[in-house]
Amino acid sequence: MPGSHPSLTASTFATTLAGAVVVISWASAFPAIRVAAPELGVVGLSLVRLVVAALALLSIAPFTGMRLPARRELPLVVACGFFGMAAYQVLLNWGELHVPAGTASIIVATAPLVSIAIAAGVFGERLTIVKVAGSVVAVVGVVLVSTARSDISVTSAIWIVVAAAVVQGIYHPLTKPLLRRHTGLEVATYGMVVGVVATVPFAGLAWADLADADAGAWWAAVYLGLVPSALGFVMWGYTVSRVPVATSTSLLYLVPAVATLIAFVWLDEAPVVAELFGGLVVIAGVATVTLGGRRPVP
């Protein structure tokens, strides 16, 4: 186009492509877990995924000038790795043994509500009426999704997925102090390594499952480590460093829709109407909380 700047066009395309990779890779994690978790087990899948992701990120560390965290930052690093990697993956794997992939992705989309609550309580960020109203709407959506299916085992397991959303919501505000001094790639690598260390002591519970798992489950686990975990976090760091926070956050609202579509194509999991409606309510509530009612932090 006349007058357009080639480098600007290339940068815009690269950012858009990175955002698309984030949405598709993170959405695909939910059906991939449904494939791998029954074979590898809850702990086994967590261990394989974390080890693969950590090795992938550490392998590129020499080429990215990755720095070690300072000693005073270690408590935060450990907390990020425990909540955002180890606890989140174990809980999500456990919940998805019974909960459909699309349903799980809708519930995990509420994680920003926990992040905002922690930001208000710990960092002193002010809650507005809009944010409170949006939170109420999102919670109503979760209730609709949770009661959409009559299967008692699914309804019970949904609370495990809710717990996964909670620990994921804890993870994001914990990274804020670290991201002031480190890149998103560095913080993700620290978290993966801590996640491996936190999961290894429970490896004895996973040997039997790992030995008996079929090839499809192993491929799904390796995919989870390389694409949603390693590549997804790298692309997320690239995206958030180049676009406003509101824009990058809005990308995540596409994840449940894409996850539901992938689960339908890959696993033949069809959502029920009540789940779809509840999912729209959840996304509307979270979007209202994240993008609306912003005020300067005191």
VOPAGU-2260 file (C-alpha; in pm, 1 decimal, decimal comma):
REM VOPAGU-2260
SITE   aa  ch    i         X         Y         Z
SITE  MET   A    0       0,0       0,0       0,0
SITE  PRO   A    1     135,4     350,4     -80,9
SITE  GLY   A    2     272,0     527,1     221,7
SITE  SER   A    3     271,3     216,9     445,2
SITE  HIS   A    4     584,9     138,2     640,5
SITE  PRO   A    5     717,8    -213,8     559,7
SITE  SER   A    6     866,3    -274,2     905,5
SITE  LEU   A    7     543,6    -161,1    1075,2
SITE  THR   A    8     338,9    -396,8     856,7
SITE  ALA   A    9     575,9    -685,6     930,8
SITE  SER   A   10     564,1    -612,2    1304,6
SITE  THR   A   11     183,0    -600,8    1303,6
SITE  PHE   A   12     165,8    -929,6    1115,3
SITE  ALA   A   13     413,6   -1095,3    1353,6
SITE  THR   A   14     217,2    -977,0    1658,2
SITE  THR   A   15    -112,6   -1095,3    1510,6
SITE  LEU   A   16      40,0   -1433,1    1426,0
SITE  ALA   A   17     182,1   -1466,9    1778,2
SITE  GLY   A   18    -157,8   -1389,2    1929,4
SITE  ALA   A   19    -323,7   -1649,9    1707,4
SITE  VAL   A   20     -65,0   -1908,4    1814,7
SITE  VAL   A   21    -138,9   -1831,5    2180,5
SITE  VAL   A   22    -514,4   -1876,6    2139,3
SITE  ILE   A   23    -493,6   -2197,1    1933,5
SITE  SER   A   24    -217,1   -2359,5    2139,6
SITE  TRP   A   25    -375,4   -2284,0    2477,3
SITE  ALA   A   26    -719,1   -2388,0    2351,8
SITE  SER   A   27    -582,3   -2717,0    2219,6
SITE  ALA   A   28    -443,1   -2802,0    2564,4
SITE  PHE   A   29    -787,7   -2884,3    2701,9
SITE  PRO   A   30    -874,0   -3165,4    2455,9
SITE  ALA   A   31    -512,1   -3289,1    2461,8
SITE  ILE   A   32    -542,5   -3335,5    2838,5
SITE  ARG   A   33    -859,2   -3539,4    2781,6
SITE  VAL   A   34    -653,7   -3770,5    2559,7
SITE  ALA   A   35    -346,1   -3803,6    2781,6
SITE  ALA   A   36    -473,7   -3789,9    3142,0
SITE  PRO   A   37    -669,7   -4120,2    3147,0
SITE  GLU   A   38    -361,9   -4309,7    3023,6
SITE  LEU   A   39     -71,3   -4129,1    3191,4
SITE  GLY   A   40    -257,6   -4044,4    3511,0
SITE  VAL   A   41    -291,6   -3709,2    3682,2
SITE  VAL   A   42      64,0   -3694,2    3819,6
SITE  GLY   A   43     224,7   -3871,2    3524,2
SITE  LEU   A   44      85,1   -3624,7    3271,2
SITE  SER   A   45     186,2   -3327,8    3485,6
SITE  LEU   A   46     540,4   -3460,6    3519,8
SITE  VAL   A   47     587,0   -3536,6    3149,0
SITE  ARG   A   48     440,2   -3203,9    3038,9
SITE  LEU   A   49     648,8   -3000,1    3283,1
SITE  VAL   A   50     973,5   -3185,6    3205,2
SITE  VAL   A   51     925,9   -3146,1    2829,3
SITE  ALA   A   52     841,3   -2775,4    2865,3
SITE  ALA   A   53    1131,4   -2706,8    3102,8
SITE  LEU   A   54    1382,7   -2883,4    2876,7
SITE  ALA   A   55    1253,9   -2696,9    2572,0
SITE  LEU   A   56    1281,3   -2357,3    2742,9
SITE  LEU   A   57    1620,8   -2433,7    2898,5
SITE  SER   A   58    1753,9   -2546,2    2560,1
SITE  ILE   A   59    1703,5   -2195,9    2417,5
SITE  ALA   A   60    1827,8   -2018,3    2731,5
SITE  PRO   A   61    2190,0   -1984,2    2604,3
SITE  PHE   A   62    2062,9   -1808,6    2290,4
SITE  THR   A   63    1834,5   -1561,8    2468,8
SITE  GLY   A   64    2070,1   -1434,6    2738,4
SITE  MET   A   65    1845,0   -1571,8    3010,1
SITE  ARG   A   66    1932,0   -1446,9    3360,5
SITE  LEU   A   67    1898,2   -1624,5    3692,3
SITE  PRO   A   68    1659,5   -1477,4    3950,4
SITE  ALA   A   69    1805,2   -1286,2    4243,5
SITE  ARG   A   70    1811,7   -1459,2    4581,7
SITE  ARG   A   71    1546,0   -1226,3    4723,6
SITE  GLU   A   72    1315,2   -1324,0    4434,0
SITE  LEU   A   73    1329,1   -1696,8    4503,7
SITE  PRO   A   74    1018,3   -1708,1    4728,9
SITE  LEU   A   75     813,4   -1547,9    4450,2
SITE  VAL   A   76     964,7   -1781,2    4191,0
SITE  VAL   A   77     877,0   -2085,4    4403,7
SITE  ALA   A   78     522,6   -1959,3    4458,6
SITE  CYS   A   79     474,9   -1896,6    4085,5
SITE  GLY   A   80     601,1   -2242,3    3995,5
SITE  PHE   A   81     390,3   -2413,0    4259,3
SITE  PHE   A   82      59,4   -2237,7    4186,9
SITE  GLY   A   83      86,4   -2163,3    3815,6
SITE  MET   A   84     254,6   -2483,4    3698,0
SITE  ALA   A   85     245,8   -2775,5    3943,8
SITE  ALA   A   86     -85,3   -2719,4    4127,0
SITE  TYR   A   87    -268,5   -2587,2    3820,0
SITE  GLN   A   88    -174,1   -2879,8    3598,6
SITE  VAL   A   89    -247,1   -3147,4    3860,2
SITE  LEU   A   90    -589,6   -3000,3    3936,3
SITE  LEU   A   91    -681,2   -2949,2    3570,1
SITE  ASN   A   92    -568,3   -3300,9    3474,8
SITE  TRP   A   93    -770,6   -3443,3    3762,5
SITE  GLY   A   94   -1081,8   -3244,7    3676,3
SITE  GLU   A   95   -1067,6   -3327,6    3306,4
SITE  LEU   A   96   -1088,0   -3697,9    3379,6
SITE  HIS   A   97   -1463,3   -3628,6    3404,4
SITE  VAL   A   98   -1524,0   -3274,5    3276,7
SITE  PRO   A   99   -1544,9   -3211,0    2897,9
SITE  ALA   A  100   -1264,9   -3002,2    2749,6
SITE  GLY   A  101   -1490,9   -2714,8    2644,5
SITE  THR   A  102   -1652,3   -2696,3    2988,8
SITE  ALA   A  103   -1312,4   -2689,8    3158,9
SITE  SER   A  104   -1190,5   -2409,9    2932,1
SITE  ILE   A  105   -1493,8   -2196,1    3016,9
SITE  ILE   A  106   -1436,9   -2236,3    3391,0
SITE  VAL   A  107   -1062,6   -2164,9    3367,9
SITE  ALA   A  108   -1152,2   -1843,0    3182,6
SITE  THR   A  109   -1266,7   -1704,1    3520,8
SITE  ALA   A  110    -909,2   -1703,8    3655,8
SITE  PRO   A  111    -878,1   -1322,5    3606,3
SITE  LEU   A  112   -1147,2   -1275,2    3873,2
SITE  VAL   A  113    -913,8   -1430,9    4130,5
SITE  SER   A  114    -623,9   -1221,6    4000,6
SITE  ILE   A  115    -823,0    -900,7    4040,3
SITE  ALA   A  116    -932,0    -994,9    4392,6
SITE  ILE   A  117    -570,1   -1058,4    4492,8
SITE  ALA   A  118    -459,1    -734,4    4326,5
SITE  ALA   A  119    -717,8    -550,0    4534,1
SITE  GLY   A  120    -626,6    -720,2    4861,4
SITE  VAL   A  121    -247,6    -737,3    4823,2
SITE  PHE   A  122    -153,2    -455,4    4585,8
SITE  GLY   A  123    -423,8    -212,8    4693,1
SITE  GLU   A  124    -588,6    -182,2    4351,3
SITE  ARG   A  125    -934,0     -29,2    4385,1
SITE  LEU   A  126   -1243,3    -235,9    4309,0
SITE  THR   A  127   -1510,6     -48,8    4114,7
SITE  ILE   A  128   -1882,6    -111,4    4090,5
SITE  VAL   A  129   -1833,3    -226,9    3731,5
SITE  LYS   A  130   -1575,2    -484,2    3837,3
SITE  VAL   A  131   -1791,8    -616,5    4117,8
SITE  ALA   A  132   -2092,8    -639,3    3886,1
SITE  GLY   A  133   -1886,3    -816,4    3621,5
SITE  SER   A  134   -1762,4   -1065,1    3881,7
SITE  VAL   A  135   -2119,2   -1145,3    3985,0
SITE  VAL   A  136   -2217,1   -1200,9    3621,2
SITE  ALA   A  137   -1918,3   -1433,4    3565,3
SITE  VAL   A  138   -2000,0   -1636,9    3877,3
SITE  VAL   A  139   -2359,2   -1677,1    3755,2
SITE  GLY   A  140   -2217,1   -1805,3    3427,6
SITE  VAL   A  141   -2002,6   -2061,0    3610,3
SITE  VAL   A  142   -2309,7   -2183,6    3798,6
SITE  LEU   A  143   -2494,1   -2226,5    3468,0
SITE  VAL   A  144   -2203,2   -2419,7    3318,4
SITE  SER   A  145   -2162,4   -2633,2    3631,6
SITE  THR   A  146   -2527,2   -2740,3    3637,8
SITE  ALA   A  147   -2570,0   -2784,7    3261,3
SITE  ARG   A  148   -2508,1   -3160,4    3276,2
SITE  SER   A  149   -2697,4   -3393,2    3506,0
SITE  ASP   A  150   -2407,8   -3635,7    3554,8
SITE  ILE   A  151   -2315,0   -3623,4    3926,3
SITE  SER   A  152   -1949,9   -3716,6    3861,5
SITE  VAL   A  153   -1913,3   -3426,2    3616,4
SITE  THR   A  154   -2075,1   -3181,8    3859,1
SITE  SER   A  155   -1841,6   -3291,2    4140,9
SITE  ALA   A  156   -1530,3   -3278,1    3922,1
SITE  ILE   A  157   -1616,8   -2925,2    3811,8
SITE  TRP   A  158   -1515,5   -2802,9    4156,6
SITE  ILE   A  159   -1168,0   -2943,9    4092,9
SITE  VAL   A  160   -1153,3   -2739,8    3770,8
SITE  VAL   A  161   -1272,9   -2436,5    3969,2
SITE  ALA   A  162    -977,9   -2495,0    4204,0
SITE  ALA   A  163    -750,4   -2503,9    3898,3
SITE  ALA   A  164    -888,5   -2166,0    3790,7
SITE  VAL   A  165    -825,2   -2030,7    4141,1
SITE  VAL   A  166    -457,9   -2133,6    4150,7
SITE  GLN   A  167    -410,6   -2001,2    3796,4
SITE  GLY   A  168    -564,0   -1673,2    3912,0
SITE  ILE   A  169    -316,2   -1664,6    4201,2
SITE  TYR   A  170     -25,5   -1716,5    3961,3
SITE  HIS   A  171     -78,5   -1405,6    3747,5
SITE  PRO   A  172     -49,1   -1134,8    4017,8
SITE  LEU   A  173     247,8   -1320,0    4169,6
SITE  THR   A  174     436,9   -1266,7    3844,7
SITE  LYS   A  175     389,9    -888,3    3850,3
SITE  PRO   A  176     694,1    -811,5    4068,9
SITE  LEU   A  177     909,0   -1056,4    3870,2
SITE  LEU   A  178     808,3    -910,8    3534,2
SITE  ARG   A  179     942,0    -570,9    3642,3
SITE  ARG   A  180    1295,2    -712,2    3617,5
SITE  HIS   A  181    1262,3   -1021,5    3397,9
SITE  THR   A  182    1116,5   -1112,8    3061,0
SITE  GLY   A  183     808,1   -1327,2    3022,6
SITE  LEU   A  184    1027,8   -1604,7    2883,6
SITE  GLU   A  185    1249,4   -1596,9    3192,1
SITE  VAL   A  186     954,3   -1603,5    3433,0
SITE  ALA   A  187     793,4   -1891,2    3241,7
SITE  THR   A  188    1119,0   -2088,9    3252,1
SITE  TYR   A  189    1159,3   -2034,2    3626,0
SITE  GLY   A  190     802,5   -2154,1    3679,2
SITE  MET   A  191     845,1   -2467,7    3468,7
SITE  VAL   A  192    1163,7   -2567,4    3650,7
SITE  VAL   A  193    1002,7   -2516,0    3992,0
SITE  GLY   A  194     699,9   -2710,5    3869,5
SITE  VAL   A  195     921,8   -3005,8    3782,5
SITE  VAL   A  196    1092,3   -2993,2    4122,9
SITE  ALA   A  197     753,6   -2979,2    4298,7
SITE  THR   A  198     613,9   -3273,0    4099,3
SITE  VAL   A  199     912,8   -3510,2    4099,9
SITE  PRO   A  200     862,2   -3623,9    4465,6
SITE  PHE   A  201     528,1   -3774,2    4356,1
SITE  ALA   A  202     672,4   -3951,9    4052,0
SITE  GLY   A  203     648,4   -4287,1    4230,1
SITE  LEU   A  204     271,0   -4264,0    4199,6
SITE  ALA   A  205     299,8   -4235,8    3822,5
SITE  TRP   A  206     537,0   -4514,0    3713,8
SITE  ALA   A  207     268,2   -4775,5    3653,8
SITE  ASP   A  208      57,2   -4536,6    3446,2
SITE  LEU   A  209     357,6   -4415,9    3247,8
SITE  ALA   A  210     464,9   -4772,5    3169,2
SITE  ASP   A  211     119,9   -4880,0    3049,0
SITE  ALA   A  212      24,4   -4565,3    2853,4
SITE  ASP   A  213     -24,1   -4597,6    2478,2
SITE  ALA   A  214     160,0   -4399,0    2211,8
SITE  GLY   A  215    -130,3   -4159,4    2157,1
SITE  ALA   A  216    -122,2   -4047,6    2520,0
SITE  TRP   A  217     254,1   -3995,5    2508,9
SITE  TRP   A  218     232,3   -3788,3    2192,4
SITE  ALA   A  219     -43,3   -3576,8    2349,1
SITE  ALA   A  220     171,4   -3521,0    2660,9
SITE  VAL   A  221     477,1   -3421,0    2457,2
SITE  TYR   A  222     257,9   -3188,3    2251,9
SITE  LEU   A  223     127,4   -3027,8    2573,5
SITE  GLY   A  224     482,7   -2963,4    2689,1
SITE  LEU   A  225     615,6   -2826,9    2361,1
SITE  VAL   A  226     321,2   -2628,7    2224,7
SITE  PRO   A  227      73,9   -2500,7    2491,1
SITE  SER   A  228     340,5   -2476,2    2763,8
SITE  ALA   A  229     671,8   -2381,0    2598,5
SITE  LEU   A  230     565,0   -2218,8    2269,0
SITE  GLY   A  231     244,7   -2074,1    2414,3
SITE  PHE   A  232     425,1   -1889,5    2692,6
SITE  VAL   A  233     695,0   -1760,1    2455,6
SITE  MET   A  234     432,2   -1625,1    2213,8
SITE  TRP   A  235     232,5   -1479,4    2503,1
SITE  GLY   A  236     537,9   -1289,1    2624,4
SITE  TYR   A  237     600,7   -1161,3    2270,8
SITE  THR   A  238     238,8   -1049,0    2232,8
SITE  VAL   A  239     197,0    -869,4    2566,4
SITE  SER   A  240     521,7    -680,0    2510,1
SITE  ARG   A  241     386,7    -528,0    2187,7
SITE  VAL   A  242      16,6    -456,0    2242,0
SITE  PRO   A  243    -185,0    -288,7    2521,4
SITE  VAL   A  244    -286,0    -504,3    2816,2
SITE  ALA   A  245    -655,6    -475,1    2729,3
SITE  THR   A  246    -589,0    -606,5    2378,6
SITE  SER   A  247    -374,6    -899,4    2487,8
SITE  THR   A  248    -621,8    -995,4    2761,4
SITE  SER   A  249    -911,1    -988,1    2517,1
SITE  LEU   A  250    -735,7   -1258,4    2315,1
SITE  LEU   A  251    -790,2   -1501,6    2602,3
SITE  TYR   A  252   -1167,6   -1466,9    2567,1
SITE  LEU   A  253   -1135,8   -1658,8    2239,7
SITE  VAL   A  254    -979,2   -1961,9    2409,4
SITE  PRO   A  255   -1302,6   -2130,5    2533,9
SITE  ALA   A  256   -1469,0   -2098,7    2192,4
SITE  VAL   A  257   -1166,3   -2240,2    2010,2
SITE  ALA   A  258   -1122,5   -2514,2    2274,2
SITE  THR   A  259   -1486,5   -2618,0    2232,6
SITE  LEU   A  260   -1444,0   -2633,2    1854,1
SITE  ILE   A  261   -1121,3   -2836,4    1874,4
SITE  ALA   A  262   -1277,7   -3074,9    2127,6
SITE  PHE   A  263   -1575,3   -3125,9    1895,2
SITE  VAL   A  264   -1350,6   -3204,8    1595,4
SITE  TRP   A  265   -1088,0   -3405,7    1785,2
SITE  LEU   A  266   -1293,3   -3582,3    2053,6
SITE  ASP   A  267   -1648,8   -3551,7    1919,2
SITE  GLU   A  268   -1744,7   -3367,0    2241,1
SITE  ALA   A  269   -2057,6   -3167,1    2170,7
SITE  PRO   A  270   -2147,4   -2895,9    2426,3
SITE  VAL   A  271   -2503,1   -2868,2    2550,2
SITE  VAL   A  272   -2698,9   -2547,9    2493,7
SITE  ALA   A  273   -2692,1   -2449,1    2861,4
SITE  GLU   A  274   -2311,4   -2473,9    2861,1
SITE  LEU   A  275   -2283,6   -2248,8    2557,4
SITE  PHE   A  276   -2513,5   -1991,7    2714,0
SITE  GLY   A  277   -2328,5   -2011,7    3046,4
SITE  GLY   A  278   -1998,7   -1973,9    2863,3
SITE  LEU   A  279   -2117,7   -1653,1    2698,3
SITE  VAL   A  280   -2225,3   -1521,9    3039,7
SITE  VAL   A  281   -1883,3   -1609,6    3186,6
SITE  ILE   A  282   -1693,2   -1435,6    2907,3
SITE  ALA   A  283   -1919,8   -1129,3    2928,5
SITE  GLY   A  284   -1859,9   -1103,3    3303,7
SITE  VAL   A  285   -1483,0   -1150,9    3282,6
SITE  ALA   A  286   -1458,4    -905,6    2991,9
SITE  THR   A  287   -1652,1    -647,4    3194,7
SITE  VAL   A  288   -1419,5    -694,5    3492,5
SITE  THR   A  289   -1098,0    -683,1    3287,5
SITE  LEU   A  290   -1175,2    -412,2    3034,9
SITE  GLY   A  291   -1432,9    -195,1    3208,1
SITE  GLY   A  292   -1441,4      38,6    3504,2
SITE  ARG   A  293   -1070,8     117,7    3514,1
SITE  ARG   A  294    -954,3     382,8    3761,3
SITE  PRO   A  295    -606,9     501,6    3858,4
SITE  VAL   A  296    -452,4     286,3    4130,6
SITE  PRO   A  297    -403,4     490,4    4450,1
